[in-house]
Amino acid sequence: MRIRAFTPQDLTALTDLTIETFRPFYEDSFRPLVGEAVFANQHGDWRDDYRRQVPGLHAPEQHLYVAVAEDEAGDGGIAGYVAWSVDPARRNGTVSHLAVAAGHRRHHVGTALCEHAFAQMRDLGAEVVEIGTGGDPFHAPARALYERLGCTALPTVVCYRRL
């Protein structure tokens, strides 16, 4: 596996990977949990939301960065990616997205991508990193990864109700 900087040619593959990665959360976890009215209001257009969001993840002039993991041993395709930002004034970094292709999960791709992003953030002056995830079963592997990386979880609760 090789980790490299994002190029514009990656955009379609990263958008597709993001949608593929998070489809089970939105469709199999969140939708049944909150019901159709809340789902439609909060994330009814989640696929299009990602299609609008992913193109803006890499903008170094705005302190936004993306790194891509390529599978050198296999088909050379994208194994995953990580997106992060740095706030130089606060010396703070934030990982906003981490997506690993299904066939590459449990092969330390997420670990390598996070460690790469953390190193880049340190090089850019960050002293602290924030990385969030959900508390539901879908996000359990992400929580376990972040804990293995030495992150401290801060429990939060978000409640939804149809009015």
VMD Tcl script that builds the backbone (N, CA, C; Angstrom):
set m [mol new atoms 489]
animate dup $m
set s [atomselect $m all]
$s set {name element resname resid chain x y z} {
  {N N MET 1 A 0.852 -1.182 0.000}
  {CA C MET 1 A 0.000 0.000 0.000}
  {C C MET 1 A 0.892 1.238 0.000}
  {N N ARG 2 A 0.467 2.197 -0.760}
  {CA C ARG 2 A 1.168 3.474 -0.853}
  {C C ARG 2 A 0.179 4.583 -0.523}
  {N N ILE 3 A 0.596 5.522 0.321}
  {CA C ILE 3 A -0.245 6.674 0.651}
  {C C ILE 3 A 0.326 7.876 -0.086}
  {N N ARG 4 A -0.555 8.574 -0.774}
  {CA C ARG 4 A -0.146 9.724 -1.577}
  {C C ARG 4 A -1.184 10.830 -1.442}
  {N N ALA 5 A -0.815 11.990 -1.930}
  {CA C ALA 5 A -1.730 13.135 -1.917}
  {C C ALA 5 A -2.853 12.936 -2.939}
  {N N PHE 6 A -3.975 13.523 -2.657}
  {CA C PHE 6 A -5.124 13.539 -3.555}
  {C C PHE 6 A -4.759 14.209 -4.872}
  {N N THR 7 A -5.324 13.696 -5.971}
  {CA C THR 7 A -5.272 14.378 -7.264}
  {C C THR 7 A -6.709 14.514 -7.765}
  {N N PRO 8 A -6.994 15.469 -8.625}
  {CA C PRO 8 A -8.365 15.630 -9.119}
  {C C PRO 8 A -8.917 14.370 -9.797}
  {N N GLN 9 A -8.048 13.534 -10.334}
  {CA C GLN 9 A -8.499 12.292 -10.969}
  {C C GLN 9 A -9.108 11.316 -9.957}
  {N N ASP 10 A -8.855 11.521 -8.666}
  {CA C ASP 10 A -9.376 10.648 -7.613}
  {C C ASP 10 A -10.823 10.951 -7.247}
  {N N LEU 11 A -11.343 12.082 -7.659}
  {CA C LEU 11 A -12.614 12.577 -7.134}
  {C C LEU 11 A -13.762 11.582 -7.284}
  {N N THR 12 A -13.959 11.036 -8.460}
  {CA C THR 12 A -15.079 10.113 -8.669}
  {C C THR 12 A -14.933 8.877 -7.800}
  {N N ALA 13 A -13.734 8.310 -7.752}
  {CA C ALA 13 A -13.513 7.105 -6.943}
  {C C ALA 13 A -13.714 7.388 -5.455}
  {N N LEU 14 A -13.259 8.543 -4.979}
  {CA C LEU 14 A -13.432 8.859 -3.559}
  {C C LEU 14 A -14.897 9.110 -3.222}
  {N N THR 15 A -15.607 9.752 -4.108}
  {CA C THR 15 A -17.036 9.983 -3.877}
  {C C THR 15 A -17.775 8.651 -3.830}
  {N N ASP 16 A -17.495 7.776 -4.792}
  {CA C ASP 16 A -18.129 6.457 -4.804}
  {C C ASP 16 A -17.778 5.658 -3.554}
  {N N LEU 17 A -16.515 5.709 -3.140}
  {CA C LEU 17 A -16.084 4.996 -1.935}
  {C C LEU 17 A -16.792 5.528 -0.697}
  {N N THR 18 A -16.952 6.830 -0.594}
  {CA C THR 18 A -17.639 7.428 0.551}
  {C C THR 18 A -19.084 6.944 0.606}
  {N N ILE 19 A -19.758 6.953 -0.516}
  {CA C ILE 19 A -21.158 6.505 -0.563}
  {C C ILE 19 A -21.248 5.017 -0.230}
  {N N GLU 20 A -20.361 4.217 -0.780}
  {CA C GLU 20 A -20.351 2.775 -0.504}
  {C C GLU 20 A -20.066 2.504 0.977}
  {N N THR 21 A -19.124 3.229 1.541}
  {CA C THR 21 A -18.730 3.008 2.934}
  {C C THR 21 A -19.855 3.349 3.899}
  {N N PHE 22 A -20.541 4.460 3.677}
  {CA C PHE 22 A -21.517 4.934 4.642}
  {C C PHE 22 A -22.959 4.545 4.330}
  {N N ARG 23 A -23.209 3.875 3.213}
  {CA C ARG 23 A -24.555 3.401 2.890}
  {C C ARG 23 A -25.144 2.536 4.008}
  {N N PRO 24 A -24.403 1.563 4.546}
  {CA C PRO 24 A -24.998 0.748 5.611}
  {C C PRO 24 A -25.417 1.561 6.835}
  {N N PHE 25 A -24.672 2.608 7.161}
  {CA C PHE 25 A -25.073 3.429 8.292}
  {C C PHE 25 A -26.393 4.115 8.006}
  {N N TYR 26 A -26.464 4.837 6.903}
  {CA C TYR 26 A -27.672 5.608 6.617}
  {C C TYR 26 A -28.884 4.723 6.371}
  {N N GLU 27 A -28.725 3.683 5.575}
  {CA C GLU 27 A -29.872 2.878 5.157}
  {C C GLU 27 A -30.229 1.757 6.132}
  {N N ASP 28 A -29.235 1.147 6.765}
  {CA C ASP 28 A -29.499 -0.023 7.603}
  {C C ASP 28 A -29.500 0.293 9.095}
  {N N SER 29 A -28.949 1.425 9.471}
  {CA C SER 29 A -28.868 1.769 10.889}
  {C C SER 29 A -29.698 3.007 11.206}
  {N N PHE 30 A -29.315 4.145 10.634}
  {CA C PHE 30 A -29.969 5.410 10.992}
  {C C PHE 30 A -31.438 5.437 10.577}
  {N N ARG 31 A -31.739 5.074 9.332}
  {CA C ARG 31 A -33.128 5.134 8.843}
  {C C ARG 31 A -34.071 4.296 9.715}
  {N N PRO 32 A -33.765 3.009 9.964}
  {CA C PRO 32 A -34.686 2.229 10.801}
  {C C PRO 32 A -34.779 2.745 12.241}
  {N N LEU 33 A -33.689 3.313 12.748}
  {CA C LEU 33 A -33.666 3.780 14.127}
  {C C LEU 33 A -34.557 4.998 14.330}
  {N N VAL 34 A -34.498 5.967 13.424}
  {CA C VAL 34 A -35.220 7.229 13.637}
  {C C VAL 34 A -36.540 7.330 12.894}
  {N N GLY 35 A -36.783 6.442 11.921}
  {CA C GLY 35 A -38.017 6.491 11.143}
  {C C GLY 35 A -37.888 7.404 9.925}
  {N N GLU 36 A -38.852 7.282 9.056}
  {CA C GLU 36 A -38.788 7.957 7.755}
  {C C GLU 36 A -38.832 9.479 7.843}
  {N N ALA 37 A -39.641 10.040 8.717}
  {CA C ALA 37 A -39.766 11.503 8.781}
  {C C ALA 37 A -38.451 12.139 9.215}
  {N N VAL 38 A -37.843 11.628 10.281}
  {CA C VAL 38 A -36.581 12.189 10.762}
  {C C VAL 38 A -35.478 11.908 9.747}
  {N N PHE 39 A -35.452 10.691 9.208}
  {CA C PHE 39 A -34.432 10.349 8.221}
  {C C PHE 39 A -34.488 11.311 7.029}
  {N N ALA 40 A -35.677 11.524 6.498}
  {CA C ALA 40 A -35.829 12.413 5.343}
  {C C ALA 40 A -35.364 13.823 5.675}
  {N N ASN 41 A -35.680 14.288 6.859}
  {CA C ASN 41 A -35.301 15.638 7.263}
  {C C ASN 41 A -33.798 15.779 7.472}
  {N N GLN 42 A -33.187 14.806 8.119}
  {CA C GLN 42 A -31.783 14.906 8.495}
  {C C GLN 42 A -30.821 14.436 7.395}
  {N N HIS 43 A -31.143 13.336 6.751}
  {CA C HIS 43 A -30.191 12.734 5.812}
  {C C HIS 43 A -30.859 12.131 4.588}
  {N N GLY 44 A -32.023 12.630 4.222}
  {CA C GLY 44 A -32.747 12.074 3.083}
  {C C GLY 44 A -31.977 12.148 1.777}
  {N N ASP 45 A -31.075 13.103 1.642}
  {CA C ASP 45 A -30.272 13.268 0.427}
  {C C ASP 45 A -28.799 12.964 0.692}
  {N N TRP 46 A -28.527 11.997 1.562}
  {CA C TRP 46 A -27.154 11.759 2.009}
  {C C TRP 46 A -26.209 11.471 0.849}
  {N N ARG 47 A -26.637 10.752 -0.176}
  {CA C ARG 47 A -25.753 10.475 -1.317}
  {C C ARG 47 A -25.363 11.778 -2.029}
  {N N ASP 48 A -26.348 12.612 -2.300}
  {CA C ASP 48 A -26.061 13.893 -2.954}
  {C C ASP 48 A -25.280 14.825 -2.023}
  {N N ASP 49 A -25.525 14.720 -0.728}
  {CA C ASP 49 A -24.735 15.513 0.219}
  {C C ASP 49 A -23.256 15.179 0.056}
  {N N TYR 50 A -22.930 13.899 -0.044}
  {CA C TYR 50 A -21.531 13.503 -0.244}
  {C C TYR 50 A -21.018 13.933 -1.616}
  {N N ARG 51 A -21.862 13.865 -2.623}
  {CA C ARG 51 A -21.430 14.302 -3.960}
  {C C ARG 51 A -21.076 15.788 -3.962}
  {N N ARG 52 A -21.742 16.566 -3.116}
  {CA C ARG 52 A -21.419 17.989 -2.991}
  {C C ARG 52 A -20.234 18.207 -2.059}
  {N N GLN 53 A -20.107 17.389 -1.024}
  {CA C GLN 53 A -19.107 17.596 0.015}
  {C C GLN 53 A -17.712 17.125 -0.387}
  {N N VAL 54 A -17.592 15.947 -0.958}
  {CA C VAL 54 A -16.276 15.360 -1.234}
  {C C VAL 54 A -15.409 16.255 -2.121}
  {N N PRO 55 A -15.947 16.918 -3.148}
  {CA C PRO 55 A -15.070 17.773 -3.959}
  {C C PRO 55 A -14.396 18.902 -3.185}
  {N N GLY 56 A -14.944 19.315 -2.072}
  {CA C GLY 56 A -14.358 20.402 -1.299}
  {C C GLY 56 A -13.430 19.956 -0.174}
  {N N LEU 57 A -13.183 18.654 -0.062}
  {CA C LEU 57 A -12.359 18.174 1.042}
  {C C LEU 57 A -10.889 18.529 0.893}
  {N N HIS 58 A -10.413 18.667 -0.339}
  {CA C HIS 58 A -8.994 18.970 -0.558}
  {C C HIS 58 A -8.859 20.387 -1.110}
  {N N ALA 59 A -8.420 21.280 -0.256}
  {CA C ALA 59 A -8.193 22.677 -0.629}
  {C C ALA 59 A -7.073 23.194 0.264}
  {N N PRO 60 A -5.823 22.865 -0.058}
  {CA C PRO 60 A -4.706 23.238 0.815}
  {C C PRO 60 A -4.654 24.726 1.150}
  {N N GLU 61 A -5.106 25.586 0.240}
  {CA C GLU 61 A -5.101 27.020 0.521}
  {C C GLU 61 A -6.060 27.374 1.657}
  {N N GLN 62 A -6.991 26.438 1.971}
  {CA C GLN 62 A -7.929 26.612 3.091}
  {C C GLN 62 A -7.590 25.661 4.242}
  {N N HIS 63 A -6.410 25.070 4.193}
  {CA C HIS 63 A -5.932 24.143 5.227}
  {C C HIS 63 A -6.751 22.851 5.261}
  {N N LEU 64 A -7.239 22.415 4.096}
  {CA C LEU 64 A -8.001 21.170 3.944}
  {C C LEU 64 A -7.186 20.209 3.083}
  {N N TYR 65 A -7.069 18.958 3.533}
  {CA C TYR 65 A -6.180 18.010 2.866}
  {C C TYR 65 A -6.822 16.629 2.755}
  {N N VAL 66 A -6.415 15.894 1.721}
  {CA C VAL 66 A -6.843 14.515 1.528}
  {C C VAL 66 A -5.626 13.695 1.129}
  {N N ALA 67 A -5.521 12.506 1.715}
  {CA C ALA 67 A -4.510 11.531 1.321}
  {C C ALA 67 A -5.220 10.249 0.918}
  {N N VAL 68 A -4.671 9.580 -0.064}
  {CA C VAL 68 A -5.275 8.393 -0.665}
  {C C VAL 68 A -4.344 7.208 -0.468}
  {N N ALA 69 A -4.912 6.062 -0.090}
  {CA C ALA 69 A -4.151 4.812 0.000}
  {C C ALA 69 A -4.419 4.004 -1.259}
  {N N GLU 70 A -3.355 3.667 -1.957}
  {CA C GLU 70 A -3.461 2.838 -3.156}
  {C C GLU 70 A -3.032 1.415 -2.831}
  {N N ASP 71 A -3.717 0.458 -3.433}
  {CA C ASP 71 A -3.383 -0.952 -3.266}
  {C C ASP 71 A -2.345 -1.325 -4.308}
  {N N GLU 72 A -1.087 -1.329 -3.917}
  {CA C GLU 72 A -0.015 -1.651 -4.865}
  {C C GLU 72 A 0.071 -3.149 -5.124}
  {N N ALA 73 A -0.335 -3.967 -4.162}
  {CA C ALA 73 A -0.212 -5.414 -4.324}
  {C C ALA 73 A -1.348 -5.992 -5.163}
  {N N GLY 74 A -2.481 -5.340 -5.156}
  {CA C GLY 74 A -3.646 -5.849 -5.876}
  {C C GLY 74 A -3.815 -5.166 -7.219}
  {N N ASP 75 A -4.996 -4.619 -7.409}
  {CA C ASP 75 A -5.348 -4.012 -8.698}
  {C C ASP 75 A -4.864 -2.578 -8.853}
  {N N GLY 76 A -4.202 -2.050 -7.849}
  {CA C GLY 76 A -3.737 -0.674 -7.917}
  {C C GLY 76 A -4.819 0.349 -7.652}
  {N N GLY 77 A -6.003 -0.121 -7.283}
  {CA C GLY 77 A -7.115 0.778 -7.010}
  {C C GLY 77 A -6.975 1.466 -5.672}
  {N N ILE 78 A -7.957 2.278 -5.344}
  {CA C ILE 78 A -7.947 3.018 -4.093}
  {C C ILE 78 A -8.442 2.117 -2.970}
  {N N ALA 79 A -7.605 1.988 -1.940}
  {CA C ALA 79 A -7.952 1.175 -0.775}
  {C C ALA 79 A -8.690 2.001 0.268}
  {N N GLY 80 A -8.475 3.309 0.268}
  {CA C GLY 80 A -9.140 4.173 1.228}
  {C C GLY 80 A -8.611 5.587 1.141}
  {N N TYR 81 A -9.173 6.454 1.965}
  {CA C TYR 81 A -8.689 7.832 2.026}
  {C C TYR 81 A -9.008 8.440 3.377}
  {N N VAL 82 A -8.282 9.493 3.688}
  {CA C VAL 82 A -8.522 10.267 4.894}
  {C C VAL 82 A -8.520 11.746 4.508}
  {N N ALA 83 A -9.437 12.505 5.107}
  {CA C ALA 83 A -9.504 13.953 4.890}
  {C C ALA 83 A -9.357 14.635 6.242}
  {N N TRP 84 A -8.590 15.714 6.255}
  {CA C TRP 84 A -8.369 16.435 7.509}
  {C C TRP 84 A -8.185 17.914 7.241}
  {N N SER 85 A -8.282 18.666 8.332}
  {CA C SER 85 A -8.034 20.106 8.258}
  {C C SER 85 A -7.150 20.493 9.434}
  {N N VAL 86 A -6.530 21.642 9.304}
  {CA C VAL 86 A -5.694 22.186 10.370}
  {C C VAL 86 A -6.103 23.637 10.587}
  {N N ASP 87 A -6.270 23.987 11.849}
  {CA C ASP 87 A -6.509 25.368 12.232}
  {C C ASP 87 A -5.198 25.872 12.836}
  {N N PRO 88 A -4.375 26.574 12.031}
  {CA C PRO 88 A -3.052 26.982 12.517}
  {C C PRO 88 A -3.111 27.860 13.767}
  {N N ALA 89 A -4.092 28.723 13.865}
  {CA C ALA 89 A -4.176 29.632 15.017}
  {C C ALA 89 A -4.419 28.863 16.321}
  {N N ARG 90 A -5.184 27.813 16.235}
  {CA C ARG 90 A -5.489 27.017 17.432}
  {C C ARG 90 A -4.529 25.841 17.595}
  {N N ARG 91 A -3.678 25.608 16.583}
  {CA C ARG 91 A -2.766 24.462 16.574}
  {C C ARG 91 A -3.549 23.163 16.761}
  {N N ASN 92 A -4.656 23.090 15.998}
  {CA C ASN 92 A -5.594 21.986 16.125}
  {C C ASN 92 A -5.851 21.357 14.761}
  {N N GLY 93 A -5.946 20.036 14.739}
  {CA C GLY 93 A -6.301 19.323 13.517}
  {C C GLY 93 A -7.589 18.560 13.725}
  {N N THR 94 A -8.302 18.322 12.611}
  {CA C THR 94 A -9.552 17.566 12.660}
  {C C THR 94 A -9.580 16.590 11.496}
  {N N VAL 95 A -9.799 15.320 11.794}
  {CA C VAL 95 A -10.059 14.336 10.743}
  {C C VAL 95 A -11.551 14.377 10.479}
  {N N SER 96 A -11.925 14.699 9.241}
  {CA C SER 96 A -13.343 14.813 8.912}
  {C C SER 96 A -13.895 13.555 8.253}
  {N N HIS 97 A -13.071 12.837 7.505}
  {CA C HIS 97 A -13.525 11.648 6.784}
  {C C HIS 97 A -12.440 10.575 6.811}
  {N N LEU 98 A -12.867 9.361 7.008}
  {CA C LEU 98 A -12.011 8.194 6.847}
  {C C LEU 98 A -12.881 7.128 6.215}
  {N N ALA 99 A -12.480 6.654 5.052}
  {CA C ALA 99 A -13.235 5.612 4.361}
  {C C ALA 99 A -12.249 4.583 3.820}
  {N N VAL 100 A -12.533 3.320 4.074}
  {CA C VAL 100 A -11.698 2.224 3.605}
  {C C VAL 100 A -12.588 1.276 2.816}
  {N N ALA 101 A -12.135 0.891 1.635}
  {CA C ALA 101 A -12.887 -0.027 0.780}
  {C C ALA 101 A -13.088 -1.359 1.495}
  {N N ALA 102 A -14.236 -1.971 1.287}
  {CA C ALA 102 A -14.616 -3.190 2.006}
  {C C ALA 102 A -13.529 -4.262 1.944}
  {N N GLY 103 A -12.928 -4.490 0.812}
  {CA C GLY 103 A -11.909 -5.527 0.670}
  {C C GLY 103 A -10.598 -5.223 1.363}
  {N N HIS 104 A -10.452 -4.010 1.861}
  {CA C HIS 104 A -9.203 -3.604 2.513}
  {C C HIS 104 A -9.367 -3.379 4.017}
  {N N ARG 105 A -10.579 -3.566 4.520}
  {CA C ARG 105 A -10.803 -3.388 5.948}
  {C C ARG 105 A -10.135 -4.523 6.719}
  {N N ARG 106 A -9.728 -4.206 7.928}
  {CA C ARG 106 A -9.034 -5.153 8.808}
  {C C ARG 106 A -7.640 -5.507 8.301}
  {N N HIS 107 A -7.075 -4.616 7.457}
  {CA C HIS 107 A -5.709 -4.796 6.957}
  {C C HIS 107 A -4.850 -3.578 7.294}
  {N N HIS 108 A -5.266 -2.819 8.301}
  {CA C HIS 108 A -4.513 -1.679 8.838}
  {C C HIS 108 A -4.456 -0.471 7.895}
  {N N VAL 109 A -5.325 -0.431 6.900}
  {CA C VAL 109 A -5.372 0.729 6.007}
  {C C VAL 109 A -5.830 1.963 6.773}
  {N N GLY 110 A -6.883 1.831 7.571}
  {CA C GLY 110 A -7.365 2.964 8.363}
  {C C GLY 110 A -6.314 3.470 9.330}
  {N N THR 111 A -5.591 2.557 9.954}
  {CA C THR 111 A -4.514 2.942 10.867}
  {C C THR 111 A -3.447 3.735 10.131}
  {N N ALA 112 A -3.006 3.202 8.987}
  {CA C ALA 112 A -1.953 3.878 8.216}
  {C C ALA 112 A -2.415 5.252 7.750}
  {N N LEU 113 A -3.657 5.368 7.305}
  {CA C LEU 113 A -4.169 6.665 6.851}
  {C C LEU 113 A -4.235 7.663 8.000}
  {N N CYS 114 A -4.729 7.227 9.157}
  {CA C CYS 114 A -4.797 8.138 10.311}
  {C C CYS 114 A -3.404 8.564 10.753}
  {N N GLU 115 A -2.481 7.619 10.837}
  {CA C GLU 115 A -1.121 7.971 11.244}
  {C C GLU 115 A -0.480 8.935 10.243}
  {N N HIS 116 A -0.758 8.745 8.958}
  {CA C HIS 116 A -0.261 9.673 7.936}
  {C C HIS 116 A -0.830 11.075 8.175}
  {N N ALA 117 A -2.149 11.140 8.382}
  {CA C ALA 117 A -2.793 12.440 8.612}
  {C C ALA 117 A -2.256 13.093 9.879}
  {N N PHE 118 A -2.076 12.302 10.936}
  {CA C PHE 118 A -1.556 12.856 12.187}
  {C C PHE 118 A -0.162 13.450 11.971}
  {N N ALA 119 A 0.690 12.744 11.241}
  {CA C ALA 119 A 2.044 13.247 10.973}
  {C C ALA 119 A 1.990 14.541 10.168}
  {N N GLN 120 A 1.120 14.596 9.172}
  {CA C GLN 120 A 0.984 15.801 8.361}
  {C C GLN 120 A 0.493 16.971 9.214}
  {N N MET 121 A -0.459 16.692 10.104}
  {CA C MET 121 A -0.968 17.742 10.988}
  {C C MET 121 A 0.145 18.278 11.886}
  {N N ARG 122 A 0.945 17.371 12.451}
  {CA C ARG 122 A 2.073 17.809 13.296}
  {C C ARG 122 A 3.017 18.698 12.490}
  {N N ASP 123 A 3.303 18.294 11.247}
  {CA C ASP 123 A 4.187 19.089 10.391}
  {C C ASP 123 A 3.613 20.472 10.113}
  {N N LEU 124 A 2.285 20.588 10.165}
  {CA C LEU 124 A 1.622 21.868 9.925}
  {C C LEU 124 A 1.379 22.650 11.215}
  {N N GLY 125 A 1.924 22.154 12.333}
  {CA C GLY 125 A 1.853 22.883 13.589}
  {C C GLY 125 A 0.760 22.460 14.550}
  {N N ALA 126 A -0.033 21.458 14.195}
  {CA C ALA 126 A -1.096 21.020 15.101}
  {C C ALA 126 A -0.497 20.286 16.295}
  {N N GLU 127 A -1.100 20.500 17.438}
  {CA C GLU 127 A -0.688 19.829 18.673}
  {C C GLU 127 A -1.752 18.868 19.176}
  {N N VAL 128 A -2.973 19.020 18.696}
  {CA C VAL 128 A -4.113 18.205 19.125}
  {C C VAL 128 A -4.907 17.838 17.879}
  {N N VAL 129 A -5.453 16.619 17.877}
  {CA C VAL 129 A -6.329 16.205 16.781}
  {C C VAL 129 A -7.687 15.809 17.346}
  {N N GLU 130 A -8.711 16.146 16.599}
  {CA C GLU 130 A -10.082 15.746 16.914}
  {C C GLU 130 A -10.549 14.817 15.812}
  {N N ILE 131 A -11.155 13.703 16.197}
  {CA C ILE 131 A -11.690 12.759 15.221}
  {C C ILE 131 A -12.970 12.198 15.819}
  {N N GLY 132 A -14.064 12.328 15.112}
  {CA C GLY 132 A -15.354 11.916 15.648}
  {C C GLY 132 A -15.917 10.709 14.930}
  {N N THR 133 A -16.830 10.048 15.601}
  {CA C THR 133 A -17.542 8.917 15.020}
  {C C THR 133 A -18.825 8.706 15.798}
  {N N GLY 134 A -19.644 7.796 15.337}
  {CA C GLY 134 A -20.911 7.528 15.994}
  {C C GLY 134 A -20.793 6.517 17.121}
  {N N GLY 135 A -21.790 6.487 17.975}
  {CA C GLY 135 A -21.834 5.547 19.080}
  {C C GLY 135 A -22.636 4.291 18.773}
  {N N ASP 136 A -23.132 4.178 17.552}
  {CA C ASP 136 A -23.965 3.052 17.154}
  {C C ASP 136 A -23.100 1.850 16.744}
  {N N PRO 137 A -23.700 0.683 16.564}
  {CA C PRO 137 A -22.927 -0.509 16.183}
  {C C PRO 137 A -22.161 -0.356 14.861}
  {N N PHE 138 A -22.698 0.356 13.890}
  {CA C PHE 138 A -21.995 0.547 12.616}
  {C C PHE 138 A -20.622 1.165 12.832}
  {N N HIS 139 A -20.528 2.102 13.749}
  {CA C HIS 139 A -19.285 2.840 13.975}
  {C C HIS 139 A -18.345 2.183 14.990}
  {N N ALA 140 A -18.703 1.005 15.514}
  {CA C ALA 140 A -17.861 0.333 16.511}
  {C C ALA 140 A -16.438 0.097 16.011}
  {N N PRO 141 A -16.217 -0.350 14.764}
  {CA C PRO 141 A -14.831 -0.520 14.306}
  {C C PRO 141 A -14.047 0.790 14.290}
  {N N ALA 142 A -14.698 1.891 13.942}
  {CA C ALA 142 A -14.014 3.188 13.947}
  {C C ALA 142 A -13.648 3.589 15.373}
  {N N ARG 143 A -14.575 3.393 16.311}
  {CA C ARG 143 A -14.263 3.722 17.707}
  {C C ARG 143 A -13.074 2.913 18.200}
  {N N ALA 144 A -13.058 1.618 17.874}
  {CA C ALA 144 A -11.948 0.756 18.305}
  {C C ALA 144 A -10.631 1.223 17.686}
  {N N LEU 145 A -10.656 1.605 16.417}
  {CA C LEU 145 A -9.447 2.107 15.753}
  {C C LEU 145 A -8.936 3.360 16.451}
  {N N TYR 146 A -9.808 4.314 16.691}
  {CA C TYR 146 A -9.385 5.579 17.287}
  {C C TYR 146 A -8.839 5.361 18.701}
  {N N GLU 147 A -9.445 4.439 19.437}
  {CA C GLU 147 A -8.920 4.131 20.766}
  {C C GLU 147 A -7.535 3.489 20.672}
  {N N ARG 148 A -7.330 2.578 19.687}
  {CA C ARG 148 A -5.998 1.977 19.490}
  {C C ARG 148 A -4.967 3.027 19.121}
  {N N LEU 149 A -5.401 4.087 18.466}
  {CA C LEU 149 A -4.499 5.172 18.086}
  {C C LEU 149 A -4.229 6.132 19.248}
  {N N GLY 150 A -4.815 5.870 20.397}
  {CA C GLY 150 A -4.563 6.691 21.575}
  {C C GLY 150 A -5.537 7.831 21.778}
  {N N CYS 151 A -6.612 7.855 21.030}
  {CA C CYS 151 A -7.612 8.914 21.187}
  {C C CYS 151 A -8.490 8.618 22.405}
  {N N THR 152 A -8.958 9.660 23.040}
  {CA C THR 152 A -9.847 9.545 24.184}
  {C C THR 152 A -11.258 9.879 23.737}
  {N N ALA 153 A -12.178 8.959 23.966}
  {CA C ALA 153 A -13.567 9.164 23.558}
  {C C ALA 153 A -14.286 10.079 24.542}
  {N N LEU 154 A -15.057 10.990 24.015}
  {CA C LEU 154 A -15.906 11.857 24.817}
  {C C LEU 154 A -17.350 11.475 24.496}
  {N N PRO 155 A -18.044 10.842 25.424}
  {CA C PRO 155 A -19.420 10.424 25.139}
  {C C PRO 155 A -20.323 11.633 24.886}
  {N N THR 156 A -21.092 11.559 23.843}
  {CA C THR 156 A -22.105 12.575 23.558}
  {C C THR 156 A -23.381 11.856 23.141}
  {N N VAL 157 A -24.478 12.549 23.232}
  {CA C VAL 157 A -25.759 11.991 22.829}
  {C C VAL 157 A -26.457 13.018 21.950}
  {N N VAL 158 A -26.970 12.554 20.823}
  {CA C VAL 158 A -27.789 13.382 19.942}
  {C C VAL 158 A -29.157 12.733 19.892}
  {N N CYS 159 A -30.181 13.481 20.170}
  {CA C CYS 159 A -31.541 12.939 20.203}
  {C C CYS 159 A -32.356 13.549 19.071}
  {N N TYR 160 A -33.200 12.715 18.452}
  {CA C TYR 160 A -34.087 13.163 17.400}
  {C C TYR 160 A -35.520 12.814 17.791}
  {N N ARG 161 A -36.447 13.656 17.344}
  {CA C ARG 161 A -37.854 13.398 17.558}
  {C C ARG 161 A -38.632 14.078 16.452}
  {N N ARG 162 A -39.580 13.380 15.922}
  {CA C ARG 162 A -40.473 13.999 14.952}
  {C C ARG 162 A -41.435 14.907 15.697}
  {N N LEU 163 A -41.631 16.107 15.161}
  {CA C LEU 163 A -42.557 17.063 15.805}
  {C C LEU 163 A -43.961 16.906 15.255}
}
mol reanalyze $m
mol bondsrecalc $m
mol representation Tube
mol addrep $m
